[in-house]
């Protein structure tokens, strides 16, 4: 009989893949938190006049000039 010494190669590959994925997720989260602290907040897009007019009509406010 042959003695089974050492780990199963498939188990080693599985552990390596899981370790790499976990490191990737942790590194991404760390970068996200760092960027959230250091980067300035994103500028909001200016609202178009057409959209403002539509919102005023929904509220029942008559648009200027009409």
C-alpha positions, 0 to 999 in steps of 0.5 A, a space after each residue: 500500500 502507498 501511504 498518502 503523505 502530504 496535502 491533496 493538490 486540489 486542496 492546495 489549489 483551492 486554498 490558494 484561489 480563495 486566499 487570492 480572492 480574499 486579498 483582492 476583496 480586502 484590498 479593494 475595500 481598503 482602497 475604497 475607504 481611503 479614496 472616500 476620505 481623501 478625494 473631494 466629493 463629486 460635483 453634481 450635474 447642473 439641472 437643465 432648464 427643461 427639467 426645472 420647468 417640468 418640476 414647476 409644472 408638476 407643483 402647479 407653479 406657472 413658469 415665468 413669461 407665460 
